[in-house]
Amino acid sequence: MEAQIYKGKISYVNYEKHFATIDYLYNNKHKSVNCKTNAAESSKKPHHYRIGDGVSFQLKLSDRGDKMTAYNVTYLHNEAISLLIQKAEIENRFSGYLKKIDDNYFVKEWDSYILFPLVLSPWEIPPAETAENEPINFSLINLEKPNAIKAALFSHFYIPEYKKAEFYFEKQFDVEAEVAKITPHAVYLNLFGDKIQTKLTVTPEEMESIKEGDIITVLITHLTSSKIVVKKSSV
């Protein structure tokens, strides 16, 4: 006989210990049960659970056999996140607090207490340890995927090399880049020292004449906070 499916709402998440509490109603009585948030019960990547998440689940005895625990937990919806998405479509600027869990940064939204993973550019200076629990402004990204929304700082502080890359991209100046690594499919270059690495696509014939340590003059053709694209300069 298949276990009964229940529905409830996440009321607490402990990200350090990887468990959450689900509140639900059964026979007109309010009940609570814990679940693992890193359970590998399927081939899918574990969902990043947040307070207010509506979920379905089943119950079984815990491994110790002394209490019930939830399993086969499935995310359904989160009304608070839907409201934040509506707000972001008008003005994508929020206030919250910075949190660090293990080695990862998160932002807790001021009103909803929902925790969003913080996305940092590879060339962005991470927040100082002293900034934890301090008020910050942030925006939401991946709005088209409500169960995968993340946060980005509203104000960014980049390493000097990235600021230099921005200047060279804006002016379309040539850059002398050093060959850092060669693979069968591409050549990897260091720009402005060894802080920024990008890929240069070359022909098989060009590949044969390139070796590590060579200097190649390139032009930055595309630049965002997450990707830099270059091509060989025509000069």
ZAMARGU-4260 file (C-alpha; in steps of 0.2 Angstrom, whole numbers, plus 5000, padded with zeros to 4 digits):
<rodrens>
0) 5000/5000/5000 | 5007/5017/4995 | 5010/5029/5009 | 4998/5044/5010 | 5003/5060/5002
5) 5002/5076/5013 | 5004/5094/5009 | 5011/5108/5020 | 5022/5123/5021 | 5041/5125/5026
10) 5041/5135/5042 | 5060/5133/5046 | 5076/5129/5037 | 5093/5125/5045 | 5105/5127/5031
15) 5120/5122/5041 | 5113/5105/5047 | 5103/5102/5031 | 5085/5100/5038 | 5069/5109/5037
20) 5052/5109/5047 | 5036/5107/5038 | 5019/5113/5046 | 5004/5104/5040 | 4986/5100/5045
25) 4980/5082/5048 | 4962/5078/5055 | 4960/5097/5059 | 4976/5096/5070 | 4991/5107/5067
30) 5007/5096/5065 | 5025/5098/5061 | 5038/5086/5054 | 5056/5088/5049 | 5064/5083/5033
35) 5082/5082/5025 | 5085/5096/5013 | 5100/5087/5005 | 5091/5070/5003 | 5097/5061/4987
40) 5080/5052/4985 | 5080/5054/4966 | 5092/5059/4952 | 5087/5077/4953 | 5097/5090/4961
45) 5091/5094/4979 | 5079/5109/4979 | 5085/5125/4988 | 5071/5126/5001 | 5065/5142/5008
50) 5053/5148/5022 | 5035/5148/5014 | 5038/5134/5002 | 5022/5124/4999 | 5027/5106/4997
55) 5020/5088/4996 | 5027/5074/5006 | 5025/5057/5013 | 5029/5051/5031 | 5040/5037/5038
60) 5049/5032/5054 | 5066/5041/5056 | 5082/5030/5055 | 5082/5030/5074 | 5064/5024/5074
65) 5058/5036/5087 | 5048/5049/5077 | 5041/5052/5060 | 5051/5061/5046 | 5045/5067/5029
70) 5052/5060/5013 | 5049/5062/4994 | 5047/5080/4998 | 5042/5090/4982 | 5042/5109/4980
75) 5025/5115/4974 | 5025/5134/4976 | 5029/5149/4986 | 5017/5164/4987 | 5030/5176/4995
80) 5041/5173/4981 | 5027/5176/4968 | 5025/5193/4976 | 5043/5197/4976 | 5044/5193/4957
85) 5029/5205/4954 | 5038/5218/4964 | 5055/5215/4954 | 5046/5217/4938 | 5042/5235/4943
90) 5058/5239/4953 | 5071/5226/4955 | 5079/5233/4971 | 5077/5225/4988 | 5085/5226/5005
95) 5091/5212/5016 | 5105/5205/5026 | 5121/5196/5020 | 5123/5178/5027 | 5137/5166/5025
100) 5134/5147/5026 | 5149/5136/5024 | 5158/5144/5010 | 5143/5151/5001 | 5135/5168/5002
105) 5116/5171/5004 | 5105/5186/5006 | 5090/5186/5017 | 5076/5197/5011 | 5071/5210/5024
110) 5052/5207/5025 | 5049/5189/5020 | 5065/5182/5028 | 5067/5171/5012 | 5086/5167/5009
115) 5092/5168/4991 | 5109/5162/4985 | 5121/5176/4981 | 5129/5176/4964 | 5146/5184/4963
120) 5156/5188/4947 | 5172/5178/4945 | 5180/5196/4946 | 5170/5203/4960 | 5178/5207/4977
125) 5168/5196/4989 | 5159/5205/5004 | 5170/5206/5019 | 5167/5194/5034 | 5162/5209/5044
130) 5148/5213/5032 | 5138/5197/5038 | 5121/5202/5045 | 5123/5220/5039 | 5110/5228/5028
135) 5113/5228/5009 | 5103/5231/4993 | 5102/5218/4980 | 5092/5213/4965 | 5084/5196/4960
140) 5090/5186/4945 | 5082/5171/4936 | 5065/5178/4938 | 5058/5166/4925 | 5063/5151/4936
145) 5054/5154/4953 | 5062/5139/4961 | 5079/5144/4955 | 5079/5163/4959 | 5096/5170/4965
150) 5102/5187/4971 | 5115/5199/4965 | 5122/5214/4974 | 5115/5230/4969 | 5132/5238/4970
155) 5148/5229/4963 | 5166/5230/4968 | 5177/5223/4954 | 5196/5219/4954 | 5207/5232/4946
160) 5210/5220/4931 | 5191/5219/4927 | 5190/5238/4928 | 5204/5239/4915 | 5196/5226/4904
165) 5180/5237/4904 | 5190/5252/4899 | 5199/5242/4885 | 5182/5235/4879 | 5174/5252/4879
170) 5188/5260/4869 | 5191/5245/4858 | 5210/5245/4862 | 5221/5230/4858 | 5226/5219/4873
175) 5242/5209/4874 | 5238/5193/4882 | 5249/5178/4887 | 5245/5160/4882 | 5241/5151/4899
180) 5235/5134/4893 | 5232/5125/4877 | 5219/5111/4874 | 5214/5101/4859 | 5200/5113/4856
185) 5205/5131/4862 | 5219/5142/4868 | 5217/5150/4885 | 5224/5167/4888 | 5228/5178/4903
190) 5223/5196/4902 | 5231/5210/4912 | 5241/5197/4923 | 5234/5181/4929 | 5218/5187/4937
195) 5207/5186/4921 | 5207/5171/4910 | 5197/5169/4893 | 5196/5157/4879 | 5202/5161/4861
200) 5196/5150/4847 | 5209/5147/4834 | 5210/5136/4818 | 5220/5119/4819 | 5233/5128/4808
205) 5235/5142/4820 | 5235/5130/4835 | 5251/5121/4828 | 5261/5138/4829 | 5255/5143/4847
210) 5264/5138/4863 | 5262/5142/4882 | 5270/5159/4886 | 5267/5166/4869 | 5260/5184/4868
215) 5245/5186/4857 | 5236/5203/4853 | 5218/5202/4855 | 5202/5213/4855 | 5188/5211/4868
220) 5172/5208/4858 | 5160/5204/4872 | 5161/5209/4891 | 5149/5205/4905 | 5151/5202/4924
225) 5152/5183/4920 | 5160/5182/4903 | 5174/5189/4893 | 5175/5185/4874 | 5190/5190/4863
230) 5196/5188/4845 | 5213/5190/4837 | 5217/5208/4833 | 5218/5212/4815 | 5232/5224/4818
</rodrens>
